[in-house]
């Protein structure tokens, strides 16, 4: 059983199989990032005094970026949806109740859609909180330096800013149309020459409607 900064990784067959699956299918960078998302999300949940299911938060955190992987890049869907669908398949195969499956799917699908998850179930809110903390540093001082150091000692983040942006670029560049209206358009605008982001206003003005 792994406990860091007062947060324990669930020691269940479901959690252990999820860990093994992510270790086998995702790069080391994504594995460490996903584990940090779990710890930081749980710490934010404790600070906010939210009651949440630790196992569901863990599954959501571990699967949230799985859709960036090469095997999913031809799906034509947003990587968040691919990640969420993989989590749903995994949970259903283990007989997890549908309400729990729905919460995990939603947590993953919305983790790059700021301003909405925080108003939803705790597991949904905290997957996003963990992602925002680890990637963007949002609420950085909400977690103390000792807790932060304990998490990053177990799951280091060397050159993390550059490497995570590289992983995002590789994961979404083959399907640039899926970045319309979401934060990954910023990634492609920075790192993919010739990328043209979708424009919501132009989409309306150029729609088939006459007026």
N, C-alpha and C positions, 0 to 999 in steps of 0.2 A: 504494500500500500504506500503510495507516494503522497506526502503532505508537504506543502510549501506555503509559507506565510499564512498558516492556519487554514488553507484550502486543501482538501483531500480529493485526489482523483478517485472516482467511483471504482471500487474493486468488485465489479460484477462481470459475468460472462459477456454481457452485451458491450460494456465499456472496453473490456480487454480485446474482444474481437474487432471493435471499431479501431482501437489503437493499432492492432496488427494490420488491418486493412489499409489504413492510411500510411503506415510505415512501408508497406509493400508496394503501394501504387503512387505515392506522391514523393516529390523530391524532399531531401532533408530540410531545406529551407521552409517548405510549406508545413512539414510535420512540426518543427519547432515553433513556427508562427501560430499554428492552430492550437498547440498546447498552451502557449502564452495567452492566446485569446480566451481559453477556458479559465486560466488563473485570474487574469485581469477582469474578466466578466464576473466571476464569482466574487472577487474582492469588491467590485463596484456594487454588486447585489447586496453584499453584507453592509457596505456603507449606506446604501439607500434603504436598508431594512426591508428588502423584498424577499418574500418566500418563493423559492424556485426549486424545481426538481433538478438535483445535481447531475443525474444521469442524462437527462434530456439536454441540459446546458452543455454537457461534455460532448454528446453526439453532435449537437449543432455546431459547436466550435471545431470539432475534428473534421467534419465533412464540408465546412463552409467554402473552402477553396478547391475542393477536389475537381470541380469542373474546369479548372484551368489546365488540367492534364491533356496530353497529346491525344489520347483516345477519344476525347470529347470535342475536339476542335472542329469536327465536320458536322456537328449536330445542327448548326444554324440557329441555335437558341442562345440566350444569355447564359454565361457560365454559371451565374447564380442559380438558374433554374436547373441546369445539369447537375450541379452540386446537390441541390435540394432533392431532385429526383433520385439520385443515388442513395441519399440518406433514407428516403421513403422506402425504396426497395429493400434496403438493409433492415429497417425497422419492421416492415411488414413480414419479412422472412423470419423474424424472431417473434412474431405474434404480439407485437406491441399494440396497445389499443389505438384506435384511429384518432382520437382526440390528441393523444400524445404525438402521433405521427404528424398530424396537422400543425402542431405548434413547432416542431422541429423544421418541417418543410418551410413554414412561414419565416422562421428565424433566419434560415439560410437564404431564402429567396429575396428577403428585404435588407440584407446586411449592408448593401451599398446604396440604400435609399434613405438618406437622413431625414429626420423630422417625423417619421411615422412609427418605427419600431418602439421608441420610448413610451408610446401611449398604449402599447399592446401587452400581452401576457409577459410575465417576468423573463421567461426563457427567450422570447423574441427580443425583448429590450436588451438583455444582457449579452447575447451573442454580438449584437451591433456595438454595445458599449465596449466589449473586449476588443473588437476589431478597431474601433475608433481610437481606443487607447494605444494599442500596439502599433498601428500604422500611422495615425495622425497625431498622436499625443494629446488628444482631447481629454480634458480633465486630468492632466498629468499629475498635478499636486494632490488629487483626491486620494491617491495611493502613496503611502509613505516611502521614503528612500530605502529603508531596510526591506520592506516587502517587495518593492520593485527589484532590488538587487538579488533577493532570494530567487525570484522567478527567473531572472535573466542569467543567474548562475547555473540553474538547471537547464534552461533553454536559451543559449546565448544568441545574440543578434549581431554578429560581426558584419559590417558593411551592409546592414539590413535595408537601409533606405534605397540604395542603388539596386540591390538584389531583388527586393520585392517588386520594385517598378519594372525590372527586367522580366520577372515572372508574370506580372500582369500583362505586359506588352506581348509576350509570347503566347499567352493564353487567349487573348482577345483579337490580336491582329488578323488572324485568318477569317474572322467574321466581324468586320468593323461595323456593319449595319446594326449589330446588337448593342452598340454603345450609344445609340440615339437616346438622348434625354437622361443619361446617367453618367456617373463620375468617370467611368472608364474612357469616355471620349477625350477627357483631358490627357490621359496617358498616351493615347494614340496621337493626339495633336503634338505632343512633345517628342515622341520617339519614332513615329512612322512617317517618313517623307511622303508628301503628296496626299496625306489623309485629309479629307474634307468632312468636318463634323456636320451632322444634320442640323437643320435650323427649323425650329418649331413654327416660327412666323412664316417662313417661306413655304413650309409644308401646307399650312392653312391657305395661304394666298394662291398656291399652285394646285390646289385640290381640284377635282373634277366639277365641284359646284360652281355655277355661274356667278353667284354673289353670296 
